[in-house]
Amino acid sequence: MRDSNKTIHRIITTEISEKAATEEIKTTLEDKQNKSIQVVIVYRDTTGKQIGDEMIMLEGEEYGLLMSANPDFAPEKPKNEYREADLWYVLDTIRY
């Protein structure tokens, strides 16, 4: 063995866990024909920096619930319409 002065380049991957301070719906893509909605949620830290994102598909029962008239979570909601609060309600039933 001998001493060396050669520079070696390597890639080191480190995984960290962070708590998101806020979340927001970035995009929704509704496909009425296939009865589905694709939702992209962005997570941010306390400084507002994006630390992650997540894509969720609403289909089947979840789509039906979101598009239903007068559900328990929104008694005044008309059929085939939804507000952001309604969307969050359905997303939370899937995620938690």
C-alpha positions in Angstrom: 0.0 0.0 0.0 1.1 3.5 -0.7 -0.1 7.1 -0.2 -2.2 8.6 -3.0 -3.3 12.1 -4.1 -6.0 11.0 -6.5 -9.5 12.6 -6.2 -12.3 10.1 -6.4 -15.9 11.2 -7.2 -18.8 9.3 -5.5 -22.5 9.8 -5.1 -23.9 9.5 -1.6 -27.6 9.3 -1.1 -29.1 10.3 2.3 -32.7 10.0 3.2 -34.2 12.4 5.8 -37.6 12.7 7.3 -39.3 16.1 7.6 -42.6 17.2 8.9 -44.6 19.2 6.4 -46.0 22.5 7.8 -48.5 23.1 5.1 -50.1 21.3 2.2 -51.8 22.6 -0.9 -53.6 21.2 -3.9 -51.3 22.0 -6.8 -53.4 20.5 -9.6 -56.6 18.6 -10.3 -57.3 16.8 -13.5 -60.9 15.7 -13.8 -61.9 13.0 -16.3 -65.7 13.0 -16.2 -66.0 10.2 -18.9 -63.9 7.8 -16.8 -65.2 9.2 -13.5 -61.8 10.0 -12.0 -59.9 13.0 -10.6 -56.1 13.1 -10.3 -55.0 15.4 -7.5 -51.4 16.6 -6.9 -50.7 17.8 -3.3 -47.6 19.8 -2.6 -46.0 19.8 0.9 -44.0 22.7 2.3 -41.8 23.3 5.3 -42.1 26.3 7.7 -40.2 28.5 5.3 -42.5 27.7 2.4 -39.9 25.5 0.6 -41.5 22.5 -1.2 -40.3 19.3 0.5 -42.4 16.8 -1.4 -45.5 16.1 -3.4 -48.0 13.3 -3.7 -50.4 12.2 -6.5 -53.8 10.7 -5.5 -56.4 9.3 -7.8 -60.1 9.6 -6.8 -62.1 6.8 -8.5 -65.0 4.6 -7.8 -66.6 5.2 -4.4 -64.4 8.2 -3.6 -65.3 9.9 -6.9 -69.0 9.1 -6.3 -68.8 10.6 -2.8 -67.2 13.8 -4.1 -69.8 14.2 -6.9 -72.8 13.2 -4.8 -75.5 15.7 -3.8 -76.0 16.6 -0.1 -73.4 14.3 1.5 -73.1 14.4 5.3 -70.0 16.6 5.1 -71.6 19.2 2.9 -75.4 19.1 3.1 -75.9 22.0 0.6 -73.6 20.6 -2.1 -75.2 20.1 -5.5 -74.6 17.0 -7.5 -71.5 16.8 -9.8 -69.9 19.9 -8.2 -67.4 20.3 -5.5 -65.4 22.9 -3.6 -61.9 22.6 -2.4 -63.1 21.9 1.1 -65.1 18.9 -0.3 -62.1 17.7 -2.1 -60.0 17.8 1.1 -62.7 15.9 3.0 -62.5 13.0 0.5 -58.7 13.1 0.3 -58.5 12.9 4.1 -60.8 9.8 4.1 -58.3 8.1 1.8 -55.1 9.2 3.5 -56.0 8.8 7.2 
